[in-house]
Amino acid sequence: MEQITPEHIAEWAKAQPQRPILLDVREGWELQTASAKTDALDFLHIPMQTIPARLDELDKSRPIACLCHHGGRSMQVAAFLQQHGFQVVNVAGGIHAWSAQVDPTIPVY
C-alpha cells in the first residue's frame, strides 16, 4: 500500500490523471474537531464502519487518498478499497501529521 505524507499530497494530486478524492474515514465528531481541506482534492467523508455499505458512492476512475486520525484506520480502508479495484493511497500520519506538516491551525486531539 502506497503511503503519502500530508506535505506531499498536493504534488501527488497534480500528478494524477483525474482529480482525486480525499476520503476522510473518521467519525463525525472527529471531523468536527479537526478537518483537512485542500484545493487539490475533492473532499468526501465516509466513516470507516460505513464504507462497505456506501462503496457505490466512490468512483473507481478517480484516485483516492484515505485519511484518519493517525493513519491506522485509513490504512485498513485503503487496503479494502484496493481489493475492490480502487486506486488508493494512505495519508501517513493522518490528520495529526497534517496539522504538523501542512496546517498548524488544525487542532490536535
C-alpha positions in Angstrom: 0.0 0.0 0.0 1.4 3.3 -1.0 1.8 5.9 1.7 1.9 9.6 1.1 2.7 12.3 3.6 0.4 15.3 4.0 3.1 17.7 2.9 3.3 15.9 -0.5 -0.4 15.4 -1.1 -0.8 18.4 -3.4 2.1 17.2 -5.6 0.6 13.7 -5.7 -2.8 15.1 -6.6 -1.4 17.2 -9.5 0.3 14.1 -10.9 -3.0 12.1 -11.1 -4.8 11.6 -14.4 -8.2 12.6 -12.8 -9.0 14.9 -9.9 -8.5 12.8 -6.7 -10.7 12.4 -3.7 -9.6 13.0 -0.1 -11.6 10.3 1.7 -11.9 11.1 5.5 -12.9 7.9 7.3 -13.0 9.3 10.8 -16.2 9.6 12.9 -18.3 12.7 12.6 -17.2 14.2 15.9 -13.6 13.8 14.8 -14.3 15.7 11.6 -16.0 18.5 13.6 -12.9 18.6 15.9 -10.3 18.8 13.2 -10.6 18.7 9.4 -8.2 19.0 6.5 -9.2 20.6 3.2 -7.1 21.3 0.1 -7.9 22.8 -3.2 -6.0 19.9 -4.9 -8.6 17.2 -4.0 -12.3 16.9 -3.6 -13.3 16.1 0.0 -15.6 13.2 0.9 -16.5 12.0 4.4 -17.5 8.3 4.9 -16.9 6.9 8.3 -14.9 3.6 8.3 -17.7 1.5 9.6 -20.0 2.6 6.7 -17.5 2.1 3.8 -18.8 -1.3 2.7 -22.4 -0.2 2.5 -21.5 3.1 0.8 -19.0 1.7 -1.7 -21.1 2.7 -4.7 -20.6 6.4 -3.7 -16.9 6.1 -4.8 -15.8 6.4 -8.4 -13.2 3.8 -9.4 -11.9 6.1 -12.1 -10.7 8.6 -9.6 -7.7 8.2 -7.3 -8.4 8.2 -3.6 -6.3 9.4 -0.6 -7.6 7.9 2.6 -7.3 10.0 5.8 -8.0 9.3 9.5 -6.5 10.4 12.9 -3.1 8.8 12.8 -3.2 6.6 9.7 -4.3 3.2 11.0 -7.9 3.2 10.1 -7.3 4.8 6.8 -4.7 2.1 6.0 -7.4 -0.6 6.6 -9.9 1.2 4.4 -7.3 1.8 1.7 -6.5 -1.9 1.7 -10.2 -2.8 1.5 -10.7 -0.3 -1.4 -7.6 -1.6 -3.2 -9.1 -5.1 -3.0 -12.2 -3.8 -4.7 -10.4 -2.3 -7.6 -9.8 1.3 -6.5 -6.6 3.3 -7.0 -5.8 4.4 -3.4 -3.0 5.7 -1.2 -3.0 6.2 2.6 -2.2 9.6 4.1 0.6 8.6 6.5 0.1 10.0 10.0 -3.4 11.2 9.3 -4.9 14.5 10.4 -2.3 14.6 13.2 0.5 14.7 10.7 -1.5 17.1 8.5 -1.6 19.6 11.4 2.2 19.2 12.0 3.3 19.3 8.3 0.7 21.4 6.4 -1.7 23.5 8.6 -0.8 24.1 12.3 -4.2 25.7 12.8 -5.8 22.3 12.7 -6.4 21.2 16.3 -4.6 18.2 17.6 -6.7 15.7 19.6 
